[in-house]
């Protein structure tokens, strides 16, 4: 357990450093935004590109990986929605935000560094394949469900599914993560090797992804304080940190995924909630406090639950 803890704790220490530097004013808020942009547009794409360009897939189907992860997402999202609407008597819009907060893991800024620390290169391959469809699917599902809930609660017409999908696809067409995945797979299948000098640059940028991502997410957390609706937020946090990884763990075993892939999926599903749930809440002006509180709670206690899952997988 001590070895597992040593691998997990540095991830959350770097998040804490980011939070402290922003909270104390040592670094300005704009610095955190700049670091996040660097991570999302340069460092993580380089990490994904390098990982996929050198990966050995050995005939393992990505569909089993996607099924294992998104089965957990679908189940947890449904439980979260029903919990909010039936048990806590909230409206349908808060139900969608609760379900999304319980099932939307911060795969890019926390999941990738964690898997890199604990599992290694084969785990990064699994996460890179997951990221290829994770953000598009989650944002499309969240937007469609919120459009329907808003029409039900507030009245008025809702956009067609086709219009929503088109908007999300257009937004994602220039997504650096998607472009890096395509480039990495192209280099892999064509068996192209990078020039040694370029390879060094790519490796150095990729190496910056983990620490900079964690510090930047820590700085961003100063915006997502734990406040209001704590009963619902706490219950949603339990679903995120316990139910989601548990379901992913079981389905991964049923699907017969390789051990490293299974470990990577469970670990990334166990990390704190991503900010996308809050962004959806902001856009539809509902569930802000719930989403913000879940982000704060899951990050605050995530070091314990993530350590448990890492220990179980070891």
Buried (B, 14 or more C-beta within 10 A) or exposed (E): EEEBBEBBBBBBEBBBBBBBBBEEEEBEEEBBEBBBEBBBBBBBBBBBBBBBBBBEEEEBEBEBBBBBBBBBBBBBBEBBBEBBBEEBEBBBBBBBBBBBBBBBBBBBBBBBBBBBBBBEBBBBBBBBBBBBBBBBBBBBBBBBBBBBBBBEBEEEEBBEEEEBBEBBEEEBEEBBBBBBBBBBBEBBEEEEEBEEEEBEEBEEBBBBBBBBBBBBBBBBBBBBEBEEBBEBBEBBBBBBBBBBBBBBBBBBEEBEBBEBBBBBBBBBBBBBBBBBBBEBBBEBEBBBBBBBBBBBBBBBBBBEBBBBBBBBBE
